[in-house]
Amino acid sequence: MKKWIDKYPPLHERSYWKKIVKTFKYFLAFIPVAGIVCVFFLPRFLGEEKIVLVERGQSLKSVAQVLEKEKLIIDDRLFTVAGRIMGLSKHIQAGEYLISPLEPPYKILRKLARGEALLHKVVIPEGSNLFDIASALEKAGVCSGKEFLKKATDRKFLQTLGIKAASAEGFLFPDTYYFRRGTSPEEVISRMVDNFRTRITPSMKKRLKELGFSLFEIITLASIIEKETSIDKERPLVSAVFHNRLKLNMPLQADPTVIYGLKKFGQRLRKADLRSRNPYNTYIYRGLPPGPICNPGLKSIHAALYPADADYLYFVSKNDGTHDFSRTLREHNRKVYEYQIKPYLQKRRQ
């Protein structure tokens, strides 16, 4: 019997069986490794590229589920594990991503972590105010206009940007920007403020001291100039009128400031509006208004710093986009009749 057992040992003790079991164990251990390798390097090969939206704060697991649902990756669970192994699970950035199923998953993970999202063009024209910018950002799908306005008037946040004012008005430099969808209002405002600061040169700062103005005051003045005229050659003349009035302690009497205070954008002012007690009413209150009424461009800022050498105190619209300037009230009243009252009366008779 013993000889027979020695000759024919139990199956689990036979050497060839042990080799089979050992090989099978190696195979089982290799399966997850192979799976992860596939997740790292093998694309789906089939399907079309698609735009995938990643929301702010969205987890890697949630993103992976969307990618699998859209048939852009093979397995969302292995994709999530791969992201953790690469140390990218906490670095996924919001935005719209153009993703192809032909891309290896590790490349998709890097794209999400680096924020290589589609960029949306946002044009901020000279003279835009906070409300215009909020509307443009929301229309482009960058961020909520309401959230933007909330942050743009958050004193604590603005102090971190070195702005000691009630709002970011005046410091959001008008330019063409490119933002990812889902960009936070804080990042948007920071970008615009940083752009503004790069435009203020040492020579401008020196000129501020010569005039005895703070940067906030000169930007406030520039914002009024921006709203009063779009004609480049007129900007220094309009600036001269306001500088002269400030020196004489005369009210600036600028309609755009009243409009800003009443938030009557795109509406005609009435006589009652000019008597309103809002702090931006420069018909009632002397000096500069509490702050900028828009975000001026460089030409208006330069005009505020370098007014024309002229003794004008008044100007009136000629109804063709240009203005006529006067030194005396009598001269001004005559031009008001010529350019404003007379055409109105003639129109009424027709």
C-alpha positions in Angstrom: 0.0 0.0 0.0 2.8 2.4 1.0 4.6 1.6 -2.2 1.4 2.4 -4.1 1.0 5.7 -2.2 4.6 6.6 -2.9 4.1 5.8 -6.5 0.7 7.6 -6.7 0.7 10.5 -4.1 -2.4 12.6 -3.6 -3.1 15.1 -6.4 -2.3 18.2 -4.3 1.1 16.8 -3.5 2.1 16.0 -7.0 4.8 18.3 -8.3 3.2 19.1 -11.7 0.0 20.0 -9.9 1.9 22.4 -7.6 3.3 24.1 -10.7 -0.2 24.4 -12.1 -1.6 25.9 -8.9 1.4 28.3 -8.6 1.0 29.4 -12.2 -2.7 30.0 -11.6 -2.0 32.1 -8.5 0.4 34.3 -10.5 -2.3 34.6 -13.1 -4.9 35.7 -10.6 -2.4 38.2 -9.1 -1.7 39.6 -12.6 -5.4 40.3 -13.5 -5.8 43.5 -11.4 -2.3 44.7 -12.5 -3.2 44.0 -16.2 -6.5 45.8 -15.6 -4.8 48.9 -14.2 -2.2 48.8 -17.1 -5.1 48.7 -19.5 -6.7 51.7 -17.8 -3.5 53.6 -17.9 -2.5 52.8 -21.5 -5.4 51.3 -23.6 -8.0 53.6 -25.1 -11.5 52.3 -26.1 -10.6 52.6 -29.8 -14.3 52.9 -30.7 -16.6 56.0 -30.5 -16.5 59.7 -31.2 -14.9 62.5 -29.2 -17.3 64.4 -27.0 -17.4 67.5 -24.8 -17.6 66.6 -21.1 -18.5 69.2 -18.5 -16.7 68.9 -15.1 -18.4 70.9 -12.4 -16.5 72.7 -9.6 -16.0 70.3 -6.7 -17.0 67.3 -8.7 -15.2 64.1 -7.6 -13.0 61.9 -9.7 -15.4 59.0 -9.2 -18.3 61.1 -10.5 -16.3 62.2 -13.5 -15.3 58.7 -14.2 -18.9 57.5 -14.2 -19.7 60.2 -16.8 -16.8 59.2 -18.9 -17.9 55.6 -18.9 -21.5 56.5 -19.6 -20.3 58.5 -22.6 -18.2 55.5 -23.7 -15.0 57.4 -23.5 -13.2 55.0 -21.1 -13.5 51.2 -20.5 -14.2 51.0 -16.7 -15.0 53.9 -14.3 -13.8 52.0 -11.2 -10.4 51.1 -12.6 -10.1 54.7 -14.0 -10.8 56.0 -10.5 -8.1 53.7 -9.0 -5.7 54.8 -11.7 -6.3 58.5 -10.8 -5.6 57.7 -7.1 -2.4 55.9 -8.0 -1.3 58.9 -10.1 -2.1 61.2 -7.1 -4.6 63.2 -9.3 -7.9 62.4 -7.5 -7.9 65.7 -5.6 -6.7 67.8 -8.5 -9.5 67.5 -11.1 -10.3 71.0 -12.4 -13.7 72.4 -13.6 -14.3 73.1 -17.2 -15.5 71.7 -20.5 -13.1 69.1 -21.9 -13.0 67.7 -25.5 -12.2 64.0 -24.9 -11.7 61.3 -27.5 -12.0 57.6 -26.8 -8.8 57.2 -28.7 -6.9 58.9 -25.9 -5.2 56.7 -23.4 -6.9 57.1 -20.0 -3.7 58.3 -18.3 -3.7 61.2 -20.8 -7.3 62.0 -20.0 -6.5 62.1 -16.3 -3.6 64.4 -16.9 -5.8 66.7 -19.0 -8.4 66.9 -16.2 -5.7 67.6 -13.6 -3.9 70.2 -15.6 -7.2 72.0 -16.5 -6.6 71.7 -20.2 -10.3 72.6 -20.8 -11.9 74.4 -23.7 -11.6 78.2 -23.3 -14.5 80.7 -23.7 -13.7 84.1 -25.2 -15.1 87.0 -23.1 -14.7 90.5 -24.5 -15.0 93.3 -22.0 -15.3 96.7 -23.9 -14.0 99.9 -22.4 -16.6 101.6 -20.2 -18.2 98.3 -19.1 -19.5 98.3 -15.5 -19.8 95.4 -13.1 -23.3 94.6 -14.4 -22.1 94.5 -18.0 -19.3 92.2 -17.1 -21.5 89.9 -15.0 -23.9 89.6 -18.0 -21.0 88.8 -20.4 -19.5 86.1 -18.1 -22.9 84.4 -17.6 -23.7 84.5 -21.3 -20.3 82.9 -22.1 -21.0 80.2 -19.5 -18.0 81.1 -17.5 -19.6 81.7 -14.1 -22.9 82.9 -12.5 -23.4 86.7 -13.0 -25.0 86.8 -9.6 -22.1 85.1 -7.9 -19.7 87.4 -9.8 -21.5 90.5 -8.5 -21.5 89.1 -5.0 -17.7 88.6 -5.0 -17.0 91.9 -6.8 -18.6 93.7 -3.9 -17.2 91.6 -1.1 -14.9 93.9 0.9 -13.0 91.0 2.6 -12.2 89.4 -0.7 -11.3 92.7 -2.4 -8.8 93.5 0.4 -6.9 90.3 -0.5 -6.4 91.9 -3.9 -5.3 95.2 -2.4 -8.5 97.0 -3.2 -9.8 99.1 -0.3 -13.2 100.0 -1.8 -16.8 98.9 -1.7 -16.5 97.2 -5.1 -14.0 96.1 -7.8 -15.5 98.7 -10.2 -12.8 100.5 -12.1 -10.2 97.8 -11.4 -11.5 95.2 -13.9 -9.4 96.1 -16.9 -11.4 96.0 -20.2 -9.8 93.5 -22.5 -10.3 90.1 -24.2 -10.1 87.2 -21.8 -10.3 83.4 -22.2 -11.8 81.5 -19.3 -12.7 77.8 -18.7 -16.4 77.2 -18.1 -16.9 76.9 -14.3 -14.1 79.3 -13.5 -14.7 80.7 -10.0 -15.7 84.5 -9.7 -12.7 84.9 -7.5 -10.3 83.7 -10.3 -12.1 85.9 -12.9 -11.8 89.0 -10.8 -8.2 88.3 -9.8 -7.2 87.9 -13.5 -8.8 91.2 -14.4 -7.4 93.1 -11.4 -3.9 91.6 -12.2 -4.3 92.8 -15.8 -5.2 96.3 -14.5 -2.1 96.5 -12.3 0.2 95.6 -15.1 -1.1 98.6 -17.1 -0.3 101.2 -14.3 3.3 102.1 -15.1 5.8 103.8 -12.8 5.5 107.0 -14.9 1.7 107.0 -14.2 2.3 106.6 -10.4 4.8 109.5 -10.6 2.2 111.6 -12.4 -0.4 110.8 -9.6 1.9 112.3 -7.0 2.4 115.4 -9.2 -1.4 115.9 -9.4 -2.0 115.1 -5.8 -4.5 112.3 -6.7 -4.7 108.8 -5.4 -5.0 105.9 -7.9 -8.6 105.4 -6.8 -9.5 109.0 -7.4 -7.8 109.1 -10.9 -9.6 105.9 -11.9 -12.9 107.4 -10.7 -12.3 110.5 -12.9 -11.2 108.3 -15.8 -14.4 106.3 -15.6 -16.5 109.5 -15.9 -14.4 110.6 -18.9 -14.9 107.2 -20.5 -18.7 107.6 -20.2 -18.8 111.2 -21.4 -17.0 110.7 -24.8 -15.7 108.0 -27.1 -13.8 110.5 -29.2 -10.1 110.1 -28.5 -9.2 113.8 -29.2 -12.0 114.9 -26.9 -10.9 112.9 -23.8 -8.1 115.4 -22.7 -10.6 118.3 -23.2 -13.3 116.6 -21.1 -10.6 115.8 -18.5 -9.7 119.6 -18.5 -13.3 120.6 -17.8 -13.5 118.2 -14.8 -10.0 119.1 -13.4 -10.9 122.8 -13.7 -14.2 122.3 -11.9 -12.6 120.3 -9.1 -10.0 123.1 -8.6 -12.9 125.7 -8.4 -15.0 123.4 -6.2 -17.8 123.4 -8.8 -20.1 120.4 -9.1 -19.0 118.1 -11.9 -22.6 117.9 -13.1 -21.9 114.6 -15.0 -25.0 112.8 -16.2 -23.3 109.3 -16.3 -22.7 109.5 -12.5 -26.4 110.1 -11.9 -27.3 107.2 -14.2 -24.9 104.9 -12.3 -26.3 105.9 -8.9 -29.8 105.3 -10.0 -29.0 102.2 -12.1 -30.9 103.7 -15.0 -28.7 102.2 -17.6 -29.9 102.9 -21.2 -32.6 105.3 -20.0 -33.0 109.0 -20.4 -32.6 111.1 -17.2 -35.5 113.3 -16.0 -35.2 116.6 -14.2 -36.3 114.8 -11.0 -33.4 112.4 -11.4 -30.9 115.3 -11.3 -32.4 116.3 -7.9 -32.2 112.8 -6.4 -30.2 112.3 -3.2 -28.1 109.4 -4.4 -24.4 109.8 -3.5 -23.4 109.6 -7.2 -25.4 112.7 -8.1 -22.7 115.1 -9.0 -25.3 117.9 -9.6 -25.9 118.0 -5.9 -22.6 116.8 -4.3 -19.3 118.5 -5.1 -16.1 116.7 -5.9 -15.7 113.1 -7.2 -18.4 110.5 -6.7 -17.8 107.7 -4.1 -16.0 105.6 -6.7 -15.7 104.6 -10.4 -18.8 104.3 -12.5 -17.3 101.9 -15.0 -14.0 100.3 -16.0 -12.1 102.8 -18.1 -9.5 102.0 -20.8 -6.0 103.3 -21.0 -6.9 106.3 -23.1 -9.3 107.6 -20.5 -6.9 106.9 -17.7 -4.2 108.8 -19.6 -6.6 111.7 -20.2 -7.4 111.8 -16.5 -3.6 112.0 -15.8 -2.8 114.5 -18.6 -5.7 116.9 -19.1 -5.5 119.4 -22.0 -4.1 122.8 -21.2 -7.5 124.6 -21.6 -9.7 126.7 -19.3 -13.0 125.2 -20.4 -15.7 124.7 -17.7 -18.6 123.4 -19.9 -19.3 121.1 -22.8 -22.5 120.0 -24.6 -23.3 117.2 -27.0 -23.7 118.1 -30.7 -25.9 115.0 -31.2 -23.3 113.5 -33.6 -21.1 111.8 -31.0 -18.9 115.0 -30.5 -19.1 117.9 -28.1 -18.7 121.6 -28.1 -16.7 123.2 -25.3 -17.2 126.6 -23.5 -15.5 128.8 -21.0 -18.4 130.7 -19.7 -22.0 129.8 -18.7 -23.4 132.4 -21.1 -21.5 130.8 -24.0 -22.6 127.3 -22.8 -26.3 128.2 -22.6 -26.2 129.6 -26.2 -24.7 126.3 -27.4 -27.2 124.2 -25.4 -30.0 126.1 -27.2 -28.2 125.6 -30.6 -27.5 121.9 -30.2 -30.2 120.7 -27.9 -33.3 122.9 -27.5 -33.6 124.2 -31.0 -33.5 120.8 -32.7 -36.0 119.5 -30.2 -38.4 122.4 -30.9 -38.0 121.9 -34.7 -38.8 118.2 -34.3 -42.0 118.9 -32.3 -43.3 121.3 -35.0 -42.9 118.7 -37.7 
